[in-house]
Amino acid sequence: MPVVAGAGMAGLVAAARLRELGVPADVREKGTRVGGSMLLSSCVIWRHREWEDFRRECPGGDERLQRLVWERLDEAIEWLVSLGAMPVWDETGNSRTVGKRLDPKQLVETLLRGGPNEYSLGCEGIFIRSEPTEPLVLATGGFSASSELVTRYISPAAPLRLRANPWSTGDGLLYALDMGAAVTSGMDEFYGRNMPDAPWGEDEFVTASQLYGRFARVFDETGEEFFRRDEVSWSETNVVQATARRPRARAYYLLDEEGLAARVRDRTVGEIVEAAPPESRVPLSSLPFGPPPGTLAAVRLIASITHTIGGLRVDERARVLRDDGTAIDGLYAAGVDAGGVATGGYASGLAQALVLGLAAADDVAQRA
Ligand SMILES: Cc1cc2nc3c(=O)[nH]c(=O)nc-3n(C[C@H](O)[C@H](O)[C@H](O)COP(=O)(O)OP(=O)(O)OC[C@H]3O[C@@H](n4cnc5c(N)ncnc54)[C@H](O)[C@@H]3O)c2cc1C
């Protein structure tokens, strides 16, 4: 029986597809619940509207994988809907992208209904350190929760706060490296958000995100303005990655009248700032540097990591590859265990998990 390691987005999708194809899988989940980071997410599953924009915004990615995700996503979302997933929005709310927003809890329930007959929780050390005898789909969600691997590959100036499930500590990556797998470029890249430098928990991962770098002046604590607002990408991933490399992985967003009045979806920046934890709102007189004229508010932020962008090198069948481009027999990686989709920019992790989860399952089923 094939083994699926991880019951987040990619693992649940792979298991559901395998069952549909008459090949039930043994699903093993390390955490105390299923759903992975997907369950915590806004659950907007999207692709760039235009292929050229995807290539331009993620120029370091593997074009074959990008094409796979871009071309297969719409039918993959329809497949989720055919299983019973109920769209909350039929569009993404962003004119650059197309896709759907689903309800994460309902999506997990849908995938479990169509997916594994059984799954086991709390499976630490699930991997046998030898060539897999049964096909093995690694869907462990990358290495964002391992401060050791984050330090090794991403080298932030200080530990990053985790804005994701706590179990994705790189088990899939380490296992596959032992098997001779190759990694992609972009191992030093990640998707994350600048978050208030204050306590926050899982329930606030979305609401506490300070997604207005493009309306702010961005300083580090030495007083250096290290990122120009007109360079901030629409996803703001680039300013978050830059913040990670500044002293203590922190930034100060300074806002003037115009900045505070700008809108981010249904709120003004001023409203977002007011809702930020008080510990992160810094009186101008307490800033460690002199603010520029016109500054009305300052927020101290810390870079957080949601998921890694680099990962295992896979082909369009989600088979894990060696450096010489040959596939490791029976070993697959789906979701953000695989790298090479969003390198250089930002793309939907859920789309990557959905399309690669399906590709892995289809290939595994063909072997059965
Ligand atoms: C707050 C937030 C908002 C987000 N919003 C969006 C969004 O709107 N759109 C979007 O596209 N993406 C979004 N994301 C990112 C998205 O959730 C991830 O990219 C996606 O879940 C990746 O899928 P995955 O299957 O690779 O990993 P996950 O869904 O995280 O699943 C990995 C699973 O593997 C398990 N695991 C780890 N190690 C092992 C092991 N050794 N054995 C067994 N199981 C293991 C983990 O416990 C977890 O359940 C968001 C994430 C967060 C946290």
The ligand as a Gaussian input file, in Angstrom:
#p B3LYP/6-31G(d) Opt

LIG

0 1
 C       -2.131000      31.994000       7.868000
 C       -1.887000      31.344000       6.535000
 C       -2.553000      31.824000       5.423000
 C       -2.311000      31.218000       4.170000
 N       -3.071000      31.622000       3.112000
 C       -2.892000      31.013000       1.920000
 C       -3.725000      31.333000       0.812000
 O       -4.707000      32.068000       0.934000
 N       -3.442000      30.751000      -0.388000
 C       -2.424000      29.855000      -0.535000
 O       -2.216000      29.358000      -1.643000
 N       -1.660000      29.499000       0.512000
 C       -1.880000      30.027000       1.728000
 N       -1.132000      29.633000       2.788000
 C       -0.060000      28.637000       2.580000
 C       -0.634000      27.213000       2.481000
 O       -1.378000      26.915000       3.632000
 C        0.501000      26.214000       2.291000
 O        1.276000      26.610000       1.191000
 C       -0.039000      24.809000       2.020000
 O       -0.794000      24.360000       3.130000
 C        1.109000      23.846000       1.709000
 O        0.574000      22.557000       1.584000
 P        1.426000      21.293000       2.065000
 O        0.562000      20.107000       1.898000
 O        2.733000      21.320000       1.391000
 O        1.687000      21.573000       3.612000
 P        0.663000      21.539000       4.831000
 O       -0.707000      21.850000       4.382000
 O        1.229000      22.398000       5.890000
 O        0.713000      20.024000       5.310000
 C        1.898000      19.424000       5.757000
 C        1.509000      18.340000       6.749000
 O        2.592000      17.451000       6.956000
 C        2.631000      17.108000       8.324000
 N        3.964000      16.570000       8.640000
 C        5.119000      17.223000       8.847000
 N        6.125000      16.347000       9.050000
 C        5.582000      15.105000       8.978000
 C        6.095000      13.783000       9.104000
 N        7.373000      13.532000       9.367000
 N        5.251000      12.737000       8.963000
 C        3.921000      12.943000       8.743000
 N        3.370000      14.164000       8.638000
 C        4.202000      15.241000       8.733000
 C        2.281000      18.408000       9.008000
 O        1.877000      18.184000      10.343000
 C        1.139000      18.905000       8.108000
 O       -0.105000      18.376000       8.532000
 C       -1.376000      30.167000       4.053000
 C       -0.750000      29.657000       5.193000
 C       -1.010000      30.234000       6.424000
 C       -0.361000      29.649000       7.656000

